[in-house]
């Protein structure tokens, strides 16, 4: 079986990608610490230690001798300069891919990844795409531009359970937007690694249908068996809502710009010259999976 390396295997999409590959291919997991690889080793995976994703030498060792790699540019939300860190990381991925003669890359990008300005922290995806496009034409490069993550609503479930309200930065609350589950992102990235293709490809990944804040509130209502109403949070309150998440002030500014771009219709899929894929996992299924995780704050 072909061997693939998966970076970010302790995060949502890396974990989902690795799980989708297990049994279908040989995998090497890139993790920061040996302890993070124990469970993967038990499932037959190789483990490569990459303490810093911007470490070119460690990345090159992880990429050596594989048929392809799943990479992402993890958002440095606590950094005072999120974009500078993103440029550092993607430069390391670029250099490591060259050194190791990596034949194929599947990179997690985002809705709006083709836009050069006005998208806040999604500019990190744009910078990654533009840099990796400069790799040798012999390297197959695929970008999975994912819709908004359904999982981003998870921290609000326990609050909704307590208050009956779902505070949304997205407005209006009845406007549906493209959203997709992490499990579908992982399956798509795994599929693209295992498929044969050449050149530079872009796949725009949607969920089964667009989802509005009202739809999320309805899923919360069903799962919690109580009424939950979506309420648009005024922009004047965004900073105070984001600060407890550990964001730096620069990231709060960038994240707010991203939300405005969603709300005013700037952040959209490119459509022209791209491939469209639709995931299968619904928002109801994702929300119910949180309740099934046995977290005390998310019990029925």
C-alpha positions as CSV (number, residue, x, y, z in Angstrom):
1,X,0.0,0.0,0.0
2,X,1.1,3.6,-0.6
3,X,2.3,5.6,2.3
4,X,1.0,9.0,3.2
5,X,2.0,11.5,5.9
6,X,-0.7,13.4,7.8
7,X,0.2,16.6,9.7
8,X,-2.0,18.1,12.4
9,X,-3.1,14.6,13.4
10,X,-4.1,15.8,16.9
11,X,-6.5,18.4,15.4
12,X,-10.0,18.0,13.9
13,X,-9.2,17.6,10.3
14,X,-5.9,15.8,10.7
15,X,-7.5,13.3,12.9
16,X,-10.4,12.8,10.5
17,X,-8.0,12.4,7.6
18,X,-5.8,9.9,9.4
19,X,-8.8,7.8,10.4
20,X,-10.1,7.8,6.9
21,X,-6.7,6.5,5.6
22,X,-6.2,3.8,8.2
23,X,-6.9,0.4,6.6
24,X,-6.7,2.0,3.1
25,X,-3.1,3.0,3.1
26,X,0.1,3.0,5.2
27,X,0.2,6.3,7.2
28,X,2.8,8.3,9.0
29,X,1.5,10.7,11.6
30,X,3.3,14.0,12.3
31,X,2.8,15.0,15.9
32,X,4.6,17.4,18.3
33,X,5.3,15.0,21.1
34,X,5.9,11.3,21.3
35,X,3.0,10.8,23.7
36,X,0.6,12.2,21.0
37,X,1.6,9.3,18.7
38,X,1.0,6.4,21.1
39,X,-2.6,5.8,20.1
40,X,-1.7,6.1,16.4
41,X,1.1,3.6,16.8
42,X,-1.3,1.1,18.3
43,X,-3.3,1.4,15.1
44,X,-0.3,0.6,13.0
45,X,0.8,4.1,12.0
46,X,4.3,5.3,11.9
47,X,5.0,8.5,14.0
48,X,7.2,11.4,13.0
49,X,8.0,14.1,15.6
50,X,7.6,17.6,14.4
51,X,7.6,19.9,17.4
52,X,7.3,23.0,15.4
53,X,5.4,22.9,12.1
54,X,7.8,25.6,10.8
55,X,10.8,23.4,11.4
56,X,12.0,22.6,7.9
57,X,14.4,19.8,8.9
58,X,11.7,17.9,10.9
59,X,9.1,18.4,8.1
60,X,11.5,17.1,5.5
61,X,12.2,14.0,7.5
62,X,8.4,13.5,7.9
63,X,7.8,13.9,4.2
64,X,10.7,11.6,3.1
65,X,9.7,8.5,1.1
66,X,5.9,9.0,1.1
67,X,3.5,9.1,-1.9
68,X,1.8,12.2,-0.6
69,X,1.1,14.5,2.4
70,X,-1.8,16.2,4.0
71,X,-0.8,19.6,5.2
72,X,-2.5,22.6,6.8
73,X,-1.5,26.0,8.1
74,X,-2.8,25.9,11.7
75,X,-4.1,29.3,12.7
76,X,-1.9,30.9,15.4
77,X,-4.8,32.6,17.2
78,X,-2.6,33.7,20.1
79,X,0.0,35.3,17.9
80,X,0.3,39.0,17.6
81,X,0.9,38.6,13.9
82,X,-1.2,35.7,12.6
83,X,-0.3,36.3,8.9
84,X,3.4,36.5,9.6
85,X,3.3,33.1,11.3
86,X,1.3,31.7,8.5
87,X,3.9,32.8,6.0
88,X,6.7,31.2,8.1
89,X,4.8,27.9,8.3
90,X,4.0,27.7,4.6
91,X,7.6,28.6,3.7
92,X,8.7,25.7,5.8
93,X,6.3,23.3,4.1
94,X,7.4,24.5,0.7
95,X,11.1,24.0,1.5
96,X,10.6,20.6,3.1
97,X,8.5,19.4,0.1
98,X,11.4,20.4,-2.2
99,X,14.1,18.8,-0.1
100,X,12.2,15.5,0.3
101,X,11.0,15.4,-3.4
102,X,7.4,15.1,-2.2
103,X,5.3,14.0,-5.2
104,X,1.8,15.0,-4.0
105,X,0.3,17.5,-1.5
106,X,-3.3,17.8,-0.4
107,X,-3.6,21.1,1.5
108,X,-6.5,22.3,3.6
109,X,-7.6,25.7,2.4
110,X,-10.9,27.5,2.9
111,X,-13.9,29.1,1.2
112,X,-12.6,32.4,0.0
113,X,-9.0,31.0,-0.3
114,X,-8.8,32.6,-3.7
115,X,-9.4,36.1,-2.4
116,X,-6.3,38.3,-1.9
117,X,-7.8,40.8,0.6
118,X,-10.7,41.6,2.9
119,X,-11.1,38.1,4.4
120,X,-9.4,38.4,7.7
121,X,-7.6,35.2,9.0
122,X,-8.7,33.4,5.8
123,X,-5.8,35.3,4.1
124,X,-3.6,32.6,5.6
125,X,-5.2,30.1,3.2
126,X,-4.7,32.5,0.3
127,X,-1.0,32.8,1.2
128,X,-0.6,29.1,1.5
129,X,-2.2,28.5,-2.0
130,X,-0.1,31.2,-3.6
131,X,3.2,29.8,-2.1
132,X,2.6,26.1,-2.9
133,X,1.6,26.9,-6.4
134,X,5.2,27.7,-7.0
135,X,6.4,24.2,-6.4
136,X,7.7,22.2,-9.3
137,X,5.2,21.3,-11.9
138,X,6.0,17.7,-11.2
139,X,4.3,18.0,-7.8
140,X,0.6,17.2,-7.8
141,X,-0.9,20.0,-5.6
142,X,-4.5,19.9,-4.4
143,X,-6.3,22.5,-2.3
144,X,-9.4,21.5,-0.4
145,X,-11.3,24.7,0.1
146,X,-13.6,23.8,3.0
147,X,-16.8,25.6,3.9
148,X,-17.2,26.9,7.5
149,X,-16.7,24.2,10.1
150,X,-19.9,23.0,11.8
151,X,-17.7,22.2,14.8
152,X,-17.1,25.9,15.4
153,X,-20.5,26.0,17.0
154,X,-19.7,23.4,19.7
155,X,-18.5,25.9,22.4
156,X,-21.9,27.5,22.3
157,X,-23.9,24.3,23.1
158,X,-23.5,24.4,26.8
159,X,-24.3,28.2,26.9
160,X,-27.4,27.6,24.8
161,X,-28.4,24.8,27.3
162,X,-28.1,27.3,30.2
163,X,-29.6,30.4,28.5
164,X,-31.9,29.1,25.7
165,X,-30.0,31.5,23.4
166,X,-27.5,30.9,20.6
167,X,-25.4,34.1,20.2
168,X,-24.3,34.4,16.6
169,X,-21.7,36.7,15.1
170,X,-23.2,35.7,11.7
171,X,-26.1,37.9,10.6
172,X,-28.9,37.9,9.7
173,X,-29.6,34.7,11.6
174,X,-31.9,33.3,8.8
175,X,-29.2,33.5,6.1
176,X,-27.8,30.1,5.3
177,X,-24.1,29.7,4.6
178,X,-21.9,26.8,3.3
179,X,-20.9,24.6,6.3
180,X,-19.3,21.2,6.5
181,X,-18.3,18.7,9.1
182,X,-14.7,17.8,10.0
183,X,-15.4,14.1,9.3
184,X,-16.3,15.0,5.7
185,X,-13.2,17.2,5.3
186,X,-11.0,14.3,6.5
187,X,-12.7,11.8,4.1
188,X,-12.3,14.2,1.2
189,X,-8.6,14.9,1.9
190,X,-8.0,11.1,2.3
191,X,-9.8,10.4,-1.0
192,X,-7.8,13.0,-2.8
193,X,-4.5,11.7,-1.5
194,X,-5.3,8.2,-2.7
195,X,-6.6,9.2,-6.1
196,X,-4.4,9.8,-9.1
197,X,-4.3,13.3,-10.6
198,X,-1.7,15.8,-11.8
199,X,-1.1,19.5,-11.8
200,X,-2.9,21.9,-9.5
201,X,-6.4,21.0,-8.5
202,X,-9.0,22.9,-6.4
203,X,-11.9,21.1,-4.7
204,X,-14.6,23.3,-3.1
205,X,-16.1,21.3,-0.2
206,X,-19.7,22.0,0.9
207,X,-21.9,20.3,3.4
208,X,-25.1,18.5,2.4
209,X,-26.9,21.9,2.4
210,X,-26.2,25.4,3.6
211,X,-26.8,26.1,7.3
212,X,-28.1,29.3,9.0
213,X,-27.7,30.2,12.7
214,X,-31.4,29.5,12.9
215,X,-30.7,26.0,11.6
216,X,-28.0,25.5,14.2
217,X,-30.4,26.7,17.0
218,X,-33.0,24.3,15.7
219,X,-30.5,21.4,15.9
220,X,-29.6,22.5,19.5
221,X,-33.3,22.6,20.4
222,X,-33.8,19.0,19.1
223,X,-30.7,17.7,20.8
224,X,-31.2,19.4,24.1
225,X,-35.0,18.9,24.1
226,X,-35.5,22.6,24.9
227,X,-36.2,25.8,23.0
228,X,-33.1,27.6,21.7
229,X,-33.2,30.8,19.7
230,X,-30.5,32.3,17.6
231,X,-29.7,35.9,18.4
232,X,-27.4,38.1,16.3
233,X,-24.7,39.6,18.5
234,X,-24.0,43.3,17.8
235,X,-20.6,44.0,16.4
236,X,-19.8,46.2,19.4
237,X,-19.9,43.0,21.5
238,X,-17.7,40.8,19.2
239,X,-14.4,41.5,20.9
240,X,-15.7,40.6,24.4
241,X,-17.2,37.4,23.0
242,X,-13.9,36.4,21.3
243,X,-11.5,37.4,24.0
244,X,-12.3,34.4,26.3
245,X,-11.2,32.1,23.5
246,X,-7.6,33.1,24.0
247,X,-7.4,35.2,20.8
248,X,-4.8,38.0,20.7
249,X,-6.1,41.5,20.0
250,X,-4.6,41.3,16.4
251,X,-6.5,38.0,15.9
252,X,-9.7,39.4,17.2
253,X,-9.4,42.1,14.6
254,X,-8.6,39.6,11.8
255,X,-11.4,37.2,12.9
256,X,-13.9,40.1,13.0
257,X,-12.9,41.0,9.4
258,X,-13.6,37.5,8.4
259,X,-17.1,37.5,10.0
260,X,-17.9,40.8,8.2
261,X,-16.8,39.2,4.9
262,X,-19.2,36.3,5.5
263,X,-22.0,38.7,6.5
264,X,-21.7,41.1,3.6
265,X,-21.3,38.3,1.0
266,X,-17.6,38.8,0.2
267,X,-16.6,35.4,1.4
268,X,-17.8,33.0,-1.2
269,X,-16.5,30.0,-3.2
270,X,-14.7,30.8,-6.4
271,X,-16.8,28.2,-8.5
272,X,-15.1,28.9,-11.8
273,X,-12.4,26.4,-12.7
274,X,-12.9,24.4,-9.4
275,X,-14.3,21.0,-8.6
276,X,-17.4,20.9,-6.3
277,X,-17.8,18.2,-3.6
278,X,-20.6,17.8,-1.2
279,X,-20.2,16.2,2.2
280,X,-22.9,13.9,3.7
281,X,-22.9,14.8,7.4
282,X,-25.7,17.0,8.6
283,X,-25.6,19.6,11.4
284,X,-28.1,17.5,13.4
285,X,-25.7,14.5,13.3
286,X,-22.7,16.7,14.3
287,X,-24.6,18.2,17.3
288,X,-25.8,14.9,18.5
289,X,-22.2,13.6,18.4
290,X,-21.3,16.2,20.9
291,X,-23.9,15.1,23.3
292,X,-22.8,11.5,22.9
293,X,-19.2,12.5,23.9
294,X,-20.3,12.3,27.6
295,X,-19.0,15.7,28.4
296,X,-20.7,16.8,31.7
297,X,-21.6,20.3,30.3
298,X,-23.2,18.6,27.2
299,X,-25.3,15.9,28.8
300,X,-29.0,15.9,28.2
